[in-house]
Structures are given as C-alpha cells and as structure tokens.
Amino acid sequence: MANSVYRVTEIVGTSTRSWEDAVKTAVQTASRSLRDLRVAEVGALDVTVGDDGKVKSYRAKVKLSFKFEGEGAVAVEPAPPAAARRASAPAAAPRAASKKKTSSKKVARKSRRR
C-alpha cells in the first residue's frame, strides 16, 4: 500500500428535516468540489430555534477527509459559507445617526463632571 496524505476540513450542513439530512447535505455539497472524499466525521449537532420555541433547522458540523494529491497538486476547497461571503462583501453605507433629545439635567451633570 502506498503512503498517502489526507486533508481534513470542517463544514456545517443544515436541514429543516433532520440531523441525518444535514449531514447528507454537507457531504453531497462538498463532493461536488472535493475529489476522493474518504471519511465524514460528525463532530457536533445543534438546532436553531424560532421565536415560537419550535426547531427551525438542524445543523451538523462535519469533518471531511479527502486525499491530498502530492506536490504541485491543488486541493480544491469548498466554497466559503454564506456568512463568510457576506462578510467579504462591501459594507452598506452607515445609517445617519438619529438625533436623540438630551434632557437639560443630563447636560448639566456632564458639564459638572468635566
């Protein structure tokens, strides 16, 4: 058996149905851009809860290992999650500060402290 090197990356899969579907979603999506997937290890399971107290979605953190193809080979990384794409997008223009009314008592206290 030849020596091999494997890379491990962690992704999060989501589903509105179950944790099992969340894991399947993660593996199937990653398999579109990663070659030679070998093992998927479920690290953590959690849920998001709505205002009504009901489960909105199931989330599974999955560690995937895939064969690293040696020197000069480029391992294809999965697309960054939506949150990372939003973070790298240009920020929206800041909102104008609202004018708050300050009572004369607060102004007087602030001037005494200085």
C-alpha positions as CSV (number, residue, x, y, z in Angstrom):
1,M,0.0,0.0,0.0
2,A,1.4,3.4,-1.0
3,N,1.8,6.2,1.5
4,S,-1.0,8.8,1.4
5,V,-1.8,12.2,2.8
6,Y,-5.3,13.3,3.7
7,R,-6.5,16.8,4.4
8,V,-9.3,17.4,6.9
9,T,-11.7,20.3,6.5
10,E,-14.8,21.1,8.7
11,I,-18.1,22.2,7.2
12,V,-21.6,22.7,8.5
13,G,-24.6,21.2,6.9
14,T,-28.2,22.3,7.6
15,S,-31.6,20.8,7.1
16,T,-35.2,21.7,8.1
17,R,-36.0,17.9,8.4
18,S,-33.3,16.1,10.5
19,W,-29.7,15.9,11.5
20,E,-29.2,13.0,9.1
21,D,-30.3,15.2,6.2
22,A,-28.0,18.0,7.4
23,V,-25.0,15.5,7.3
24,K,-26.1,14.3,3.8
25,T,-26.4,17.9,2.6
26,A,-22.9,18.7,3.8
27,V,-21.3,15.6,2.2
28,Q,-23.2,15.8,-1.1
29,T,-22.4,19.5,-1.5
30,A,-18.7,19.0,-0.6
31,S,-18.4,16.1,-3.0
32,R,-19.2,18.5,-5.9
33,S,-15.9,20.3,-5.4
34,L,-13.7,17.8,-3.5
35,R,-12.2,14.7,-5.0
36,D,-11.5,11.4,-3.2
37,L,-13.6,12.1,-0.1
38,R,-12.7,9.3,2.3
39,V,-14.4,9.9,5.7
40,A,-17.1,12.2,7.1
41,E,-17.0,12.5,10.9
42,V,-19.9,14.2,12.6
43,G,-18.5,16.5,15.3
44,A,-21.5,18.3,16.8
45,L,-25.2,18.5,16.3
46,D,-27.3,21.5,17.2
47,V,-30.6,23.2,16.2
48,T,-31.8,26.7,15.6
49,V,-34.9,27.7,17.5
50,G,-37.6,30.2,16.3
51,D,-39.4,32.8,18.3
52,D,-42.3,30.3,18.7
53,G,-40.0,27.9,20.5
54,K,-40.0,25.4,17.7
55,V,-37.0,23.9,15.9
56,K,-36.3,25.9,12.7
57,S,-33.3,23.9,11.4
58,Y,-31.0,21.1,12.2
59,R,-27.2,21.7,11.9
60,A,-24.3,19.2,11.8
61,K,-20.6,20.0,12.0
62,V,-18.9,17.5,9.7
63,K,-15.2,16.9,9.4
64,L,-14.4,15.6,5.9
65,S,-11.1,14.0,4.9
66,F,-10.0,13.8,1.3
67,K,-6.9,12.6,-0.4
68,F,-4.2,15.2,-0.9
69,E,-2.6,14.6,-4.3
70,G,1.0,15.4,-3.6
71,E,3.4,18.1,-4.6
72,G,2.1,20.6,-7.1
73,A,-1.4,19.3,-6.8
74,V,-4.0,21.8,-5.8
75,A,-6.7,20.6,-3.4
76,V,-10.0,22.2,-4.3
77,E,-11.5,24.0,-1.3
78,P,-15.3,24.1,-0.8
79,A,-17.0,27.4,-1.4
80,P,-17.0,29.6,1.7
81,P,-20.2,29.6,3.7
82,A,-22.8,32.3,3.0
83,A,-21.8,34.2,6.2
84,A,-18.2,34.4,5.0
85,R,-19.3,35.6,1.6
86,R,-21.4,38.3,3.2
87,A,-18.6,39.3,5.5
88,S,-16.3,39.9,2.5
89,A,-18.9,41.8,0.6
90,P,-18.7,45.6,0.7
91,A,-20.5,47.0,3.7
92,A,-23.6,49.1,3.3
93,A,-23.4,52.8,3.8
94,P,-23.8,53.6,7.5
95,R,-27.1,55.0,8.6
96,A,-27.3,58.6,9.6
97,A,-27.2,59.0,13.4
98,S,-30.5,59.7,14.9
99,K,-30.8,62.9,16.9
100,K,-31.6,62.0,20.4
101,K,-33.1,64.5,22.8
102,T,-30.9,65.1,25.8
103,S,-32.5,66.4,28.9
104,S,-31.1,69.5,30.4
105,K,-30.4,67.6,33.6
106,K,-28.1,65.2,31.8
107,V,-26.2,68.0,30.1
108,A,-25.8,69.8,33.5
109,R,-24.4,66.5,35.1
110,K,-22.0,66.0,32.2
111,S,-20.7,69.6,32.5
112,R,-20.2,69.3,36.2
113,R,-18.1,66.1,35.8
114,R,-15.6,67.8,33.4
